[in-house]
């Protein structure tokens, strides 16, 4: 009897995501309209949109990846230090330096965005 309930429970557990997805029609989600609005190629893009989408976003992605890798390396270095104060200090310095660098880069982006927004549109956005 337990085996039958176990098989029945496993079958329901495996099939429930498909049953839930069947209840949601793709036309009811609004994803098509959102995708068309975000990635429509019908209109010409401005230079600022091109620079922001194809240069600034990938650069920030690489900066975030670099920060993550440095943080991961510092964490591993700290965990494997085994009480060696030289390695712990090195890991702390890496974490502090990478965090300061990330804060400086994000602050420069915010400042540049505010200044350029004030110049081009007349209001800070």
NUKE-867403 format. One record per atom (N, C-alpha, C, O): residue number from 1; residue in one letter; atom name; z, y, x. Coordinates in nm, 3 decimals. Layout:
% residues N
 pos code site       Z       Y       X
 NUM    A   CA       Z       Y       X
...
***
This chain:
% residues 125
 pos code site       Z       Y       X
   1    X    N   0.000  -0.119   0.082
   1    X   CA   0.000   0.000   0.000
   1    X    C   0.000   0.126   0.087
   1    X    O  -0.072   0.221   0.058
   2    X    N   0.082   0.126   0.194
   2    X   CA   0.086   0.241   0.283
   2    X    C  -0.048   0.262   0.351
   2    X    O  -0.092   0.375   0.373
   3    X    N  -0.111   0.153   0.385
   3    X   CA  -0.240   0.163   0.453
   3    X    C  -0.343   0.229   0.363
   3    X    O  -0.424   0.310   0.410
   4    X    N  -0.342   0.195   0.235
   4    X   CA  -0.437   0.256   0.141
   4    X    C  -0.411   0.406   0.126
   4    X    O  -0.505   0.485   0.122
   5    X    N  -0.283   0.445   0.117
   5    X   CA  -0.252   0.587   0.108
   5    X    C  -0.292   0.660   0.236
   5    X    O  -0.338   0.774   0.232
   6    X    N  -0.274   0.594   0.349
   6    X   CA  -0.312   0.654   0.476
   6    X    C  -0.462   0.675   0.485
   6    X    O  -0.507   0.780   0.530
   7    X    N  -0.540   0.577   0.444
   7    X   CA  -0.686   0.589   0.445
   7    X    C  -0.730   0.696   0.345
   7    X    O  -0.819   0.776   0.375
   8    X    N  -0.669   0.698   0.227
   8    X   CA  -0.703   0.798   0.127
   8    X    C  -0.668   0.939   0.178
   8    X    O  -0.748   1.032   0.161
   9    X    N  -0.552   0.955   0.240
   9    X   CA  -0.513   1.085   0.294
   9    X    C  -0.604   1.130   0.406
   9    X    O  -0.639   1.248   0.415
  10    X    N  -0.645   1.037   0.492
  10    X   CA  -0.736   1.072   0.601
  10    X    C  -0.872   1.113   0.546
  10    X    O  -0.933   1.207   0.596
  11    X    N  -0.920   1.043   0.443
  11    X   CA  -1.049   1.078   0.384
  11    X    C  -1.044   1.216   0.320
  11    X    O  -1.137   1.294   0.336
  12    X    N  -0.939   1.246   0.248
  12    X   CA  -0.925   1.378   0.186
  12    X    C  -0.914   1.485   0.295
  12    X    O  -0.974   1.592   0.283
  13    X    N  -0.839   1.456   0.400
  13    X   CA  -0.824   1.552   0.509
  13    X    C  -0.955   1.582   0.580
  13    X    O  -0.980   1.696   0.618
  14    X    N  -1.037   1.480   0.596
  14    X   CA  -1.165   1.500   0.664
  14    X    C  -1.268   1.567   0.574
  14    X    O  -1.354   1.640   0.623
  15    X    N  -1.260   1.543   0.445
  15    X   CA  -1.361   1.598   0.353
  15    X    C  -1.323   1.734   0.295
  15    X    O  -1.409   1.802   0.241
  16    X    N  -1.198   1.775   0.306
  16    X   CA  -1.157   1.900   0.244
  16    X    C  -1.228   2.023   0.300
  16    X    O  -1.257   2.113   0.222
  17    X    N  -1.257   2.033   0.430
  17    X   CA  -1.332   2.151   0.474
  17    X    C  -1.470   2.160   0.412
  17    X    O  -1.518   2.270   0.381
  18    X    N  -1.534   2.047   0.393
  18    X   CA  -1.667   2.049   0.332
  18    X    C  -1.660   2.086   0.185
  18    X    O  -1.749   2.153   0.133
  19    X    N  -1.555   2.041   0.117
  19    X   CA  -1.540   2.077  -0.024
  19    X    C  -1.510   2.227  -0.037
  19    X    O  -1.560   2.291  -0.130
  20    X    N  -1.431   2.281   0.053
  20    X   CA  -1.401   2.424   0.049
  20    X    C  -1.524   2.506   0.080
  20    X    O  -1.546   2.611   0.019
  21    X    N  -1.606   2.461   0.174
  21    X   CA  -1.727   2.534   0.209
  21    X    C  -1.827   2.529   0.095
  21    X    O  -1.902   2.625   0.073
  22    X    N  -1.831   2.419   0.022
  22    X   CA  -1.924   2.408  -0.090
  22    X    C  -1.888   2.506  -0.201
  22    X    O  -1.976   2.548  -0.276
  23    X    N  -1.762   2.543  -0.212
  23    X   CA  -1.721   2.636  -0.317
  23    X    C  -1.764   2.778  -0.285
  23    X    O  -1.774   2.861  -0.375
  24    X    N  -1.789   2.808  -0.158
  24    X   CA  -1.830   2.942  -0.119
  24    X    C  -1.980   2.943  -0.099
  24    X    O  -2.032   2.879  -0.008
  25    X    N  -2.050   3.013  -0.182
  25    X   CA  -2.193   3.026  -0.165
  25    X    C  -2.223   3.131  -0.059
  25    X    O  -2.154   3.232  -0.050
  26    X    N  -2.326   3.107   0.020
  26    X   CA  -2.361   3.200   0.127
  26    X    C  -2.400   3.335   0.069
  26    X    O  -2.374   3.438   0.132
  27    X    N  -2.459   3.337  -0.045
  27    X   CA  -2.501   3.464  -0.105
  27    X    C  -2.383   3.545  -0.155
  27    X    O  -2.397   3.665  -0.177
  28    X    N  -2.268   3.483  -0.174
  28    X   CA  -2.150   3.554  -0.225
  28    X    C  -2.065   3.615  -0.115
  28    X    O  -1.975   3.694  -0.144
  29    X    N  -2.089   3.581   0.011
  29    X   CA  -2.001   3.627   0.118
  29    X    C  -2.033   3.766   0.167
  29    X    O  -1.945   3.834   0.218
  30    X    N  -2.156   3.812   0.153
  30    X   CA  -2.195   3.943   0.201
  30    X    C  -2.230   3.944   0.349
  30    X    O  -2.251   4.051   0.406
  31    X    N  -2.236   3.827   0.411
  31    X   CA  -2.266   3.821   0.553
  31    X    C  -2.410   3.862   0.584
  31    X    O  -2.437   3.920   0.689
  32    X    N  -2.501   3.834   0.495
  32    X   CA  -2.641   3.872   0.519
  32    X    C  -2.656   4.023   0.522
  32    X    O  -2.725   4.077   0.609
  33    X    N  -2.592   4.092   0.429
  33    X   CA  -2.600   4.238   0.426
  33    X    C  -2.533   4.299   0.549
  33    X    O  -2.583   4.397   0.605
  34    X    N  -2.421   4.243   0.591
  34    X   CA  -2.352   4.293   0.709
  34    X    C  -2.436   4.272   0.834
  34    X    O  -2.447   4.361   0.918
  35    X    N  -2.493   4.154   0.848
  35    X   CA  -2.578   4.126   0.963
  35    X    C  -2.701   4.214   0.968
  35    X    O  -2.740   4.261   1.075
  36    X    N  -2.762   4.236   0.853
  36    X   CA  -2.879   4.324   0.850
  36    X    C  -2.843   4.468   0.883
  36    X    O  -2.919   4.538   0.949
  37    X    N  -2.726   4.512   0.838
  37    X   CA  -2.685   4.649   0.868
  37    X    C  -2.650   4.666   1.016
  37    X    O  -2.679   4.770   1.075
  38    X    N  -2.588   4.565   1.074
  38    X   CA  -2.544   4.577   1.213
  38    X    C  -2.656   4.555   1.313
  38    X    O  -2.662   4.623   1.416
  39    X    N  -2.746   4.462   1.286
  39    X   CA  -2.847   4.424   1.384
  39    X    C  -2.989   4.446   1.334
  39    X    O  -3.081   4.376   1.375
  40    X    N  -3.006   4.542   1.248
  40    X   CA  -3.139   4.571   1.196
  40    X    C  -3.224   4.634   1.306
  40    X    O  -3.179   4.721   1.379
  41    X    N  -3.346   4.589   1.315
  41    X   CA  -3.439   4.644   1.415
  41    X    C  -3.545   4.732   1.350
  41    X    O  -3.647   4.762   1.412
  42    X    N  -3.522   4.773   1.226
  42    X   CA  -3.623   4.853   1.158
  42    X    C  -3.625   4.997   1.206
  42    X    O  -3.732   5.058   1.210
  43    X    N  -3.511   5.052   1.244
  43    X   CA  -3.504   5.192   1.286
  43    X    C  -3.497   5.203   1.437
  43    X    O  -3.458   5.109   1.506
  44    X    N  -3.537   5.318   1.488
  44    X   CA  -3.529   5.343   1.631
  44    X    C  -3.385   5.375   1.669
  44    X    O  -3.314   5.443   1.594
  45    X    N  -3.343   5.328   1.784
  45    X   CA  -3.209   5.355   1.830
  45    X    C  -3.209   5.475   1.924
  45    X    O  -3.307   5.499   1.994
  46    X    N  -3.101   5.547   1.924
  46    X   CA  -3.091   5.663   2.011
  46    X    C  -3.054   5.619   2.152
  46    X    O  -3.016   5.504   2.175
  47    X    N  -3.064   5.710   2.245
  47    X   CA  -3.031   5.680   2.384
  47    X    C  -2.883   5.646   2.399
  47    X    O  -2.847   5.554   2.473
  48    X    N  -2.798   5.719   2.328
  48    X   CA  -2.655   5.691   2.338
  48    X    C  -2.621   5.553   2.282
  48    X    O  -2.535   5.484   2.336
  49    X    N  -2.687   5.512   2.174
  49    X   CA  -2.664   5.379   2.118
  49    X    C  -2.713   5.272   2.215
  49    X    O  -2.647   5.170   2.233
  50    X    N  -2.827   5.295   2.277
  50    X   CA  -2.881   5.200   2.373
  50    X    C  -2.787   5.186   2.493
  50    X    O  -2.758   5.074   2.535
  51    X    N  -2.740   5.297   2.547
  51    X   CA  -2.650   5.293   2.662
  51    X    C  -2.519   5.225   2.625
  51    X    O  -2.467   5.144   2.701
  52    X    N  -2.465   5.259   2.509
  52    X   CA  -2.339   5.199   2.466
  52    X    C  -2.351   5.050   2.442
  52    X    O  -2.260   4.974   2.477
  53    X    N  -2.462   5.006   2.383
  53    X   CA  -2.477   4.866   2.346
  53    X    C  -2.518   4.780   2.464
  53    X    O  -2.469   4.668   2.477
  54    X    N  -2.606   4.829   2.549
  54    X   CA  -2.661   4.745   2.655
  54    X    C  -2.600   4.770   2.793
  54    X    O  -2.624   4.691   2.884
  55    X    N  -2.522   4.876   2.810
  55    X   CA  -2.463   4.902   2.942
  55    X    C  -2.311   4.902   2.934
  55    X    O  -2.245   4.829   3.007
  56    X    N  -2.254   4.984   2.846
  56    X   CA  -2.109   5.001   2.844
  56    X    C  -2.038   4.875   2.792
  56    X    O  -1.939   4.834   2.851
  57    X    N  -2.086   4.815   2.685
  57    X   CA  -2.021   4.695   2.632
  57    X    C  -2.022   4.579   2.731
  57    X    O  -1.919   4.515   2.748
  58    X    N  -2.135   4.549   2.797
  58    X   CA  -2.130   4.441   2.897
  58    X    C  -2.039   4.472   3.016
  58    X    O  -1.973   4.383   3.069
  59    X    N  -2.036   4.598   3.058
  59    X   CA  -1.949   4.635   3.169
  59    X    C  -1.803   4.615   3.130
  59    X    O  -1.724   4.563   3.209
  60    X    N  -1.766   4.657   3.008
  60    X   CA  -1.629   4.635   2.964
  60    X    C  -1.598   4.488   2.948
  60    X    O  -1.485   4.445   2.972
  61    X    N  -1.695   4.409   2.908
  61    X   CA  -1.675   4.265   2.902
  61    X    C  -1.647   4.207   3.039
  61    X    O  -1.559   4.122   3.054
  62    X    N  -1.722   4.251   3.140
  62    X   CA  -1.698   4.203   3.276
  62    X    C  -1.563   4.251   3.330
  62    X    O  -1.494   4.176   3.400
  63    X    N  -1.524   4.373   3.297
  63    X   CA  -1.394   4.424   3.340
  63    X    C  -1.282   4.343   3.276
  63    X    O  -1.183   4.309   3.342
  64    X    N  -1.296   4.312   3.148
  64    X   CA  -1.196   4.229   3.081
  64    X    C  -1.189   4.089   3.141
  64    X    O  -1.080   4.034   3.156
  65    X    N  -1.305   4.032   3.174
  65    X   CA  -1.307   3.901   3.237
  65    X    C  -1.242   3.905   3.375
  65    X    O  -1.167   3.814   3.412
  66    X    N  -1.269   4.010   3.450
  66    X   CA  -1.208   4.025   3.582
  66    X    C  -1.055   4.040   3.571
  66    X    O  -0.981   3.980   3.648
  67    X    N  -1.010   4.121   3.474
  67    X   CA  -0.866   4.137   3.452
  67    X    C  -0.802   4.005   3.415
  67    X    O  -0.694   3.972   3.464
  68    X    N  -0.867   3.928   3.328
  68    X   CA  -0.814   3.798   3.288
  68    X    C  -0.805   3.703   3.407
  68    X    O  -0.705   3.634   3.425
  69    X    N  -0.911   3.700   3.490
  69    X   CA  -0.911   3.611   3.607
  69    X    C  -0.802   3.651   3.707
  69    X    O  -0.734   3.565   3.762
  70    X    N  -0.786   3.782   3.730
  70    X   CA  -0.681   3.827   3.821
  70    X    C  -0.542   3.795   3.766
  70    X    O  -0.454   3.754   3.841
  71    X    N  -0.523   3.812   3.638
  71    X   CA  -0.394   3.780   3.577
  71    X    C  -0.366   3.630   3.585
  71    X    O  -0.254   3.589   3.613
  72    X    N  -0.468   3.550   3.560
  72    X   CA  -0.453   3.405   3.569
  72    X    C  -0.421   3.362   3.712
  72    X    O  -0.334   3.278   3.734
  73    X    N  -0.492   3.419   3.808
  73    X   CA  -0.467   3.388   3.949
  73    X    C  -0.326   3.428   3.989
  73    X    O  -0.256   3.352   4.056
  74    X    N  -0.284   3.547   3.949
  74    X   CA  -0.148   3.593   3.983
  74    X    C  -0.043   3.504   3.917
  74    X    O   0.060   3.474   3.978
  75    X    N  -0.067   3.463   3.795
  75    X   CA   0.028   3.374   3.727
  75    X    C   0.039   3.239   3.794
  75    X    O   0.149   3.187   3.810
  76    X    N  -0.073   3.183   3.834
  76    X   CA  -0.071   3.055   3.905
  76    X    C  -0.003   3.071   4.040
  76    X    O   0.075   2.985   4.082
  77    X    N  -0.033   3.181   4.108
  77    X   CA   0.031   3.207   4.237
  77    X    C   0.182   3.220   4.222
  77    X    O   0.258   3.168   4.304
  78    X    N   0.225   3.287   4.117
  78    X   CA   0.368   3.306   4.094
  78    X    C   0.435   3.172   4.061
  78    X    O   0.543   3.143   4.111
  79    X    N   0.370   3.092   3.976
  79    X   CA   0.429   2.965   3.934
  79    X    C   0.435   2.864   4.048
  79    X    O   0.524   2.779   4.050
  80    X    N   0.342   2.871   4.141
  80    X   CA   0.341   2.776   4.252
  80    X    C   0.410   2.831   4.376
  80    X    O   0.403   2.770   4.482
  81    X    N   0.477   2.944   4.364
  81    X   CA   0.543   3.005   4.480
  81    X    C   0.664   2.924   4.526
  81    X    O   0.695   2.924   4.645
  82    X    N   0.730   2.857   4.437
  82    X   CA   0.847   2.774   4.468
  82    X    C   0.956   2.853   4.540
  82    X    O   1.017   2.804   4.634
  83    X    N   0.978   2.974   4.495
  83    X   CA   1.085   3.054   4.550
  83    X    C   1.047   3.135   4.673
  83    X    O   1.131   3.206   4.728
  84    X    N   0.923   3.125   4.717
  84    X   CA   0.878   3.203   4.833
  84    X    C   0.859   3.348   4.788
  84    X    O   0.770   3.378   4.710
  85    X    N   0.943   3.437   4.839
  85    X   CA   0.941   3.576   4.792
  85    X    C   0.812   3.647   4.831
  85    X    O   0.770   3.741   4.763
  86    X    N   0.749   3.605   4.939
  86    X   CA   0.623   3.668   4.980
  86    X    C   0.512   3.641   4.878
  86    X    O   0.435   3.731   4.845
  87    X    N   0.505   3.517   4.830
  87    X   CA   0.404   3.483   4.729
  87    X    C   0.434   3.550   4.595
  87    X    O   0.344   3.595   4.525
  88    X    N   0.562   3.556   4.560
  88    X   CA   0.601   3.621   4.433
  88    X    C   0.568   3.770   4.438
  88    X    O   0.516   3.825   4.341
  89    X    N   0.597   3.834   4.550
  89    X   CA   0.563   3.976   4.565
  89    X    C   0.413   3.998   4.560
  89    X    O   0.365   4.097   4.504
  90    X    N   0.337   3.907   4.620
  90    X   CA   0.192   3.917   4.616
  90    X    C   0.140   3.905   4.473
  90    X    O   0.052   3.980   4.432
  91    X    N   0.196   3.811   4.397
  91    X   CA   0.155   3.793   4.257
  91    X    C   0.191   3.916   4.174
  91    X    O   0.112   3.960   4.090
  92    X    N   0.309   3.972   4.197
  92    X   CA   0.350   4.093   4.125
  92    X    C   0.255   4.209   4.158
  92    X    O   0.215   4.284   4.068
  93    X    N   0.221   4.224   4.285
  93    X   CA   0.130   4.331   4.324
  93    X    C  -0.007   4.315   4.260
  93    X    O  -0.068   4.414   4.219
  94    X    N  -0.057   4.193   4.251
  94    X   CA  -0.187   4.169   4.187
  94    X    C  -0.179   4.205   4.040
  94    X    O  -0.269   4.271   3.987
  95    X    N  -0.073   4.163   3.972
  95    X   CA  -0.058   4.195   3.829
  95    X    C  -0.048   4.345   3.806
  95    X    O  -0.113   4.399   3.716
  96    X    N   0.033   4.412   3.885
  96    X   CA   0.050   4.557   3.867
  96    X    C  -0.080   4.630   3.897
  96    X    O  -0.119   4.719   3.821
  97    X    N  -0.148   4.594   4.004
  97    X   CA  -0.273   4.662   4.041
  97    X    C  -0.382   4.640   3.937
  97    X    O  -0.453   4.734   3.902
  98    X    N  -0.395   4.518   3.889
  98    X   CA  -0.499   4.492   3.789
  98    X    C  -0.468   4.563   3.657
  98    X    O  -0.559   4.611   3.591
  99    X    N  -0.342   4.570   3.619
  99    X   CA  -0.306   4.641   3.496
  99    X    C  -0.330   4.790   3.509
  99    X    O  -0.381   4.853   3.417
 100    X    N  -0.294   4.847   3.623
 100    X   CA  -0.319   4.990   3.645
 100    X    C  -0.469   5.019   3.642
 100    X    O  -0.512   5.118   3.584
 101    X    N  -0.548   4.933   3.706
 101    X   CA  -0.693   4.950   3.704
 101    X    C  -0.750   4.943   3.564
 101    X    O  -0.837   5.023   3.528
 102    X    N  -0.702   4.849   3.485
 102    X   CA  -0.749   4.837   3.347
 102    X    C  -0.713   4.960   3.265
 102    X    O  -0.795   5.009   3.188
 103    X    N  -0.591   5.010   3.282
 103    X   CA  -0.548   5.130   3.208
 103    X    C  -0.632   5.251   3.248
 103    X    O  -0.671   5.329   3.161
 104    X    N  -0.661   5.266   3.377
 104    X   CA  -0.742   5.379   3.422
 104    X    C  -0.882   5.372   3.365
 104    X    O  -0.937   5.474   3.322
 105    X    N  -0.942   5.254   3.363
 105    X   CA  -1.079   5.240   3.313
 105    X    C  -1.085   5.265   3.162
 105    X    O  -1.176   5.332   3.114
 106    X    N  -0.989   5.211   3.087
 106    X   CA  -0.988   5.234   2.942
 106    X    C  -0.960   5.381   2.911
 106    X    O  -1.021   5.437   2.820
 107    X    N  -0.871   5.444   2.986
 107    X   CA  -0.842   5.587   2.964
 107    X    C  -0.964   5.672   2.996
 107    X    O  -0.991   5.770   2.926
 108    X    N  -1.039   5.637   3.099
 108    X   CA  -1.160   5.714   3.132
 108    X    C  -1.266   5.697   3.023
 108    X    O  -1.338   5.792   2.991
 109    X    N  -1.274   5.578   2.966
 109    X   CA  -1.370   5.556   2.857
 109    X    C  -1.330   5.640   2.735
 109    X    O  -1.415   5.704   2.673
 110    X    N  -1.202   5.640   2.701
 110    X   CA  -1.156   5.717   2.585
 110    X    C  -1.179   5.866   2.607
 110    X    O  -1.225   5.936   2.516
 111    X    N  -1.149   5.915   2.727
 111    X   CA  -1.169   6.056   2.757
 111    X    C  -1.316   6.094   2.753
 111    X    O  -1.352   6.196   2.696
 112    X    N  -1.401   6.012   2.812
 112    X   CA  -1.545   6.039   2.810
 112    X    C  -1.599   6.035   2.669
 112    X    O  -1.681   6.119   2.631
 113    X    N  -1.555   5.939   2.590
 113    X   CA  -1.601   5.928   2.452
 113    X    C  -1.558   6.050   2.371
 113    X    O  -1.636   6.101   2.291
 114    X    N  -1.436   6.098   2.392
 114    X   CA  -1.389   6.216   2.319
 114    X    C  -1.466   6.341   2.360
 114    X    O  -1.503   6.421   2.275
 115    X    N  -1.490   6.358   2.489
 115    X   CA  -1.562   6.477   2.536
 115    X    C  -1.707   6.475   2.488
 115    X    O  -1.758   6.575   2.438
 116    X    N  -1.772   6.362   2.503
 116    X   CA  -1.912   6.354   2.457
 116    X    C  -1.922   6.367   2.306
 116    X    O  -2.019   6.424   2.255
 117    X    N  -1.825   6.314   2.234
 117    X   CA  -1.824   6.330   2.089
 117    X    C  -1.805   6.475   2.048
 117    X    O  -1.866   6.521   1.952
 118    X    N  -1.721   6.546   2.121
 118    X   CA  -1.699   6.687   2.091
 118    X    C  -1.822   6.770   2.125
 118    X    O  -1.852   6.867   2.055
 119    X    N  -1.893   6.734   2.230
 119    X   CA  -2.011   6.810   2.269
 119    X    C  -2.127   6.785   2.174
 119    X    O  -2.194   6.879   2.132
 120    X    N  -2.151   6.659   2.139
 120    X   CA  -2.269   6.627   2.060
 120    X    C  -2.252   6.654   1.912
 120    X    O  -2.344   6.701   1.846
 121    X    N  -2.133   6.624   1.857
 121    X   CA  -2.116   6.642   1.712
 121    X    C  -2.028   6.759   1.676
 121    X    O  -2.028   6.803   1.561
 122    X    N  -1.955   6.811   1.770
 122    X   CA  -1.867   6.924   1.743
 122    X    C  -1.731   6.884   1.695
 122    X    O  -1.650   6.971   1.664
 123    X    N  -1.701   6.752   1.687
 123    X   CA  -1.569   6.708   1.646
 123    X    C  -1.532   6.586   1.728
 123    X    O  -1.618   6.508   1.768
 124    X    N  -1.406   6.570   1.751
 124    X   CA  -1.358   6.454   1.826
 124    X    C  -1.345   6.336   1.732
 124    X    O  -1.277   6.344   1.630
 125    X    N  -1.414   6.227   1.766
 125    X   CA  -1.409   6.107   1.681
 125    X    C  -1.343   5.994   1.754
 125    X    O  -1.329   5.885   1.699
***
